[in-house]
Amino acid sequence: MPNWLLPENIADVLPSEARKIEELRRSLLDNFRLYGYEMVMPPMLEYLESLLTGAGQDMNLRIFKLVDQLSGRTMGIRADMTTQVARIDAHLLNRDSLTRLCYAGSVLHTRPSGLHATREPLQIGAEIYGHAGLEADAEIQELALASLTLAGISKVRLDLCHVGVLRAIVASDPKAQKREAELFMLLESKDVPELRALTRDFDAATREALLALPGLYGDASTIARARQVLPGLPGIAAALDDLEYLTRQAGAASVTIDLADLRGYHYHSGVMFAAYVPGLPNAVARGGRYDHVGEAFGRARPATGFSMDLRELARLLPGAERKQAIRAPWGTEPALRQKIAELRRAGEVVIQALPGHENDQDEFDCDRAVVFENENWTLKTLG
């Protein structure tokens, strides 16, 4: 096997794509800062039990594991940064007040998460800790949509769900409680025949509600339909009220409700959302409420947030245009170096030709040049 081959679903990022990704990363992080979010940088490696806190079996299967040569303990390469940021909030910052945190960095997956997905996403996201009200969920939803707008995406479909619906149904029937994991898997895949067989011995009202969930999909009117067909349990009513509120906060995005879209069911504690855009088969952003993750770190804090993959998002951007630049000759004269430094401080791209490469073509279009005229180094337009 050639030694230049990379593993499956792992790829280099070449200059034009890297520039798009980096410019997008800077734009999004700057926008997070305008909303009051502080940036943190968790480590790539942690002890495995820390990475798995509150994340469930699914995360365990996604994490690459290795043995720490210093302690002999099992470590993991992070597959998601959300739990790490929750640890920072709960254990290191230890604030009593509202905390807004954001992050950006590579994560590694044992398997791709979707069609054509990379196993090394560049994850960027934002989290709010310390506020249990829907105002925090609405801000996170707004920030996710604003991030997509900054990426030049105008057509967004926002899928909303709420774990409280299924949990309220399951809590009302002891038989359903014993089969919760199986119910989750069947609802996630919308396998109605198997769901019908599994719920054969359940209470009639519970069975009817569970069989109704896969069909409760559509626009915002689905919420009213759910109120009619689902039991009048307090947990269900509260969940549908939350969804109705957030539907009104979606702005220009089209909204769909899917009460059987339960990805992250074991991890989340309230509203969940996924953003889809034309051109990508996978959700470009996912988020929701996860109030219980901080418990294992010593502090249970209300929490909500979202994340997205910059590499996948950059695929939707148009090809990077060739940047205009200034060509400068090679030389070490102080006056020439000063002129080049002045131009770079002003934000110009200055390419200094190395000896023997004065006519090389590169990724930048040089429309101007630094030339020596009238005993001074000046800028000349090339024509």
N, C-alpha and C positions, 0 to 999 in steps of 0.2 A: 504494500500500500504506500503511495507517495506520502512523504513526510509533510507535505503542505496541505493535505486534506484536513478539514475540520469535522468534528462530530456532527451527526444529524441535528438539524434545527439550531445550529450554532453558526453564526456568520460574522465576517468582518464588516465594519462600517467604513465605506470609502469616503473620500473628501467631500463630494457634493452632498451626500446624504448626511454625513457627520455635521456639516455646516447647518443644514436644515434642523437637525435634532438639537444642536447646541443653541441656535437662535431661538427655537421654540422653548427650550428649557429656561433660558434667561427671561423670555417674555412672560412665561407662566409664573416663575418664581417672583418676578418683579410685581406681577399682579397680586399674588398671594400677600406680598408685603403691604400693598395698598389696602388690603382688607384687615391688616393687623396680625398676620401670621408670622411666627418666628421660625427660622429654619434650624433643624437638627440633623445630625449626621450619625446614625447608628453604625456599628461595626458590621462588616460582612459576615463574621463568624460569631456564634454564641454557643453556649452549652445547649444541648438539644431540648432539655426540658423547658428552658426559657422561651425558645422559639415556638414550642408547641402549646404554650399556655393559652387556654381558651380557644384554640384553633381547630381542634378535633382531628379525627383520623385522616381526613382528606389532606390536611397539611403535612401530616407525618409521611404520607406517600410521595409528596412533592419535594421533600427536602433531601439534598445530598448530605450524607453523613460521613464523618471521619473521626479518628481517635486523636485527641490532643496528646502530643508527645511529652508535654510537661506534667499534666495531671493524670493522664490515663482515662479521662472521662470522654464520653461521646459528645462531639460537637456537630453542629449543623451549619451549612451555608444557607443564609436566609433565602426563603422563597417568597417572602412578603415582608414589608417593613411596618405594617400597621401595629402588630403586636410589640415590636421593638419600641415604637413611639409611645405606645401605652405604658410600657415599662419605664420609659424616661419620665413621663408625666407622673406616674404613681410613685416611683422610688427615688428618682434623682431630683427633679424640680420640686416635687412635694408642695405645690402651691394649693391654697384653699380657694383661690379665686379662679375665674374663668381663664382657660389657657387655650390659645390657638397655636398649633404647630404645623409646619410643613416640612417636606423632605423630597429628595430626588437622588436616586442611585440605582445601580444594577442589582437585580435579584436573579436567582438561578433555579430552574425547575428541572426535576428528573424527567418529566414528559411535557410536551407542548400542551398548552391549555386549550387550544382550538385549532381550527383549520388554518394552515400556513403560519401558525404562531411560532415565534422564536422561543427557545428555552432559556434565553438570557434577556428578559425584558428590562427596559430602563424605566423603572417605576417612579412616578411623581404623584404626590398626593397632599391632602390637607386634612387635619383633624381638629375637632373642638372638644375640649374636656371641661366638665363642671356645670353643664346646663342641660337639664332633662326636658325642657320644653321644645315644642315643635319649631320655635324660632331658630334654634340651632340647626335642625334638619333642613329648614328652608334656606338658611344661609349656605350650607354645604351644597345643596342642590343648585342654588344660584351660582356658586363659585364654579361648580363643574360645568354648567352650561356656559358661563363666561369664558372658561378655559377653552372650550370648543370653538367659541366665537373668535377668540384670539388666534386660533389655528386656522381661521378662514372657513370654518364649517358653519353653514347657515341652516341646513336641514338636519334636525336632530329629532329622534323619537325617544321619549323617556318612558321606560317601563317601570311601573311602580308595583310593589307588593308589600305585604306586612306579615311577619311571622306570628303575630298575635291571633290571626284568624285560625290557623291550624292548631296552635297551642290551646286555644280556648275550646275548640271542638274535641281535641284529644283529652283534655282535662275533665271533660264532662262524662267520660265513659272509661271505666277501669280496663275493659278489654282493649280499647284503643291505646291506652297508655302502655300496655305491654308490647304492642306492635308498632310503636311510634317510628322506629327506624325504618321498618318495611314500608309504612305508609308514606314516609318522606320520599323514599326512592321511587315508589310507584307514581306519586303525584308529580315528582320532578320530571319523570319520563312520560307523564300523561298516559300511563298504561291502564286504561279504564277496565278492560276485561279482568286483569289480575286484581285490580282494586276492588272490583265487584265480588270476586271470589274470596279475597282476604277479609272483607267486611261482612261476610254472610251472617256471622253470629253476633255482630255488634247490635247495640240498641238501634232501633229503627230510625230515630231522629239523627243519631250520629252517622249512621250509614248514608242516609239521604244527603246530609251535609257534605260528607267526604266525596261522594259521587258527583256532587254539584260543582266542586272546586275546579276540575279541569275545564269545565265549560264557562267559567266566570272569567272570560278574557274579552277585551275589547276597549272601546273608548271610555271616557269618564262616566258614561251612563251605566257602565258595569257596576259601579258602586251602588246605585239605586237598585239594580237587579239583585245584587248580593243581599241587600237588606230584606228583600222579599223572600228569597229562597233559603237563606241561612237562618239558624236558630237565633232567637233574640237574646243571646248570651252577652253579658256586659263586656267581656273581652273582645268579642266580635264587633260590637257597636263602637267601642273605643277605637279599634283598629281602622274601621271604615271611616270614622270621623277624621282620623289622622290622614288617611289617603285623600279624602275630599279636600282637606285644607291644603295639602301639598300640590294637588292637581291645580288649584287656583294660583299657585306660585310658580308655575312652569313657564310663564312668559310665552315666547313664540314657539317653543317646542311642542310638537304633537305628543299627546299623552296616551298611553295604553295602560290598562290595569290587567294584571295576570296574577290571580290569587293562588295559582299552582306553580309559579316560578319561584322555587324555594332554594335556589343556590345560595349557600351561606346560612341555611336555616339553623344549624347548630352553633354558629358563631354570632349571628346577629340577634338583637333583642327587640327590634321594632321595625320601622320602615326600612325597606331595601329598595334600591333603584339601579337600573342599568341604562346606559345611553347607547343608542345605535345610530350609525350614520351610513349614508350610501357609500358603497365601495368596500365595506369591511363585513365579513360574515360574523365576526365576534363583537361583543360589546366593547366599545372603545373606552368606557368608564364604568366603574361599579362603586357603589357606596351604600351607606346605611348606618343604622344605630347599633352599637355593641356595648351596652352598659356594664357588662359583667367581666370583661377581659382583665381589668385592673385588680380584681379580687385576689388573684394569685400573687400579685406583687405587693399586697398589703393595703391597697386602697381601692375600693369600688367607687369609680367615678362615672357619672353619665358621660357618654362619648358617642360621637358621630363623625363620619368622615367619608372621603372617597379617594380613589386612586385611578391612574390610567398609565398606559404604556406609551412612552414617548416615541419609541421606534415604530410602533404600529400606527400611531397618530401621524407621524411624519410621512408615512407612505401615502397619505391622502393629499399631501401638499404638492403643488406643482413643482416641476423640476427647478432646481436652483438656477437662477439666471447668472450668466457670467458677470463677475464683479469688475467694475472699472477700477483701474489702479494707475499708479504713477511709476514710471520706469526711471531708475537712477543708475548712473554709472558706478562701477567699483572704484573705491578710493577711500583713503583714510584721512584726507585733509580735514582739519577741524571745521572749516567753513562748510564743506560738503556734509559732514556728519551733523552739524548743527541744523542745516536746512532739512535734512531727512528727519531729524528728531522733531522739528517744529511741525512738519507735515503729519507725522504719526500722532503727535499730541492733539492735532486738530481732527483726528479720526480718519485720516486718509490711509489707504493701503499703498505702501511704498515697497516696490520690489527692486532690490539692488542687484544688478547683473554681475555675476561672477566672471572673472577673466576667462575668455574662450566660450562663453555662453550668452553673449550679448543678443543674439538673434533667436534664442530659444523661445518656443511658444509654451504657455502654461494656462492654467485655468482662469486667469484674470486677463481682461482686456485692458491693455495699457493705452489710454487715450491722451495721456500727458507724459511729459518727461522733465526731469531735472537737468538743465543744461548750464554750461558756463558761458555767460554773455556779459559783455561790458564789465568785465572784472568782478562779476558776482554770480553766484549760483541762483538761477531763477527757474520759474515753472513755465514750460512751453506746451501749448496744445499741439498734438500731433494731427496732421491732416493729410 
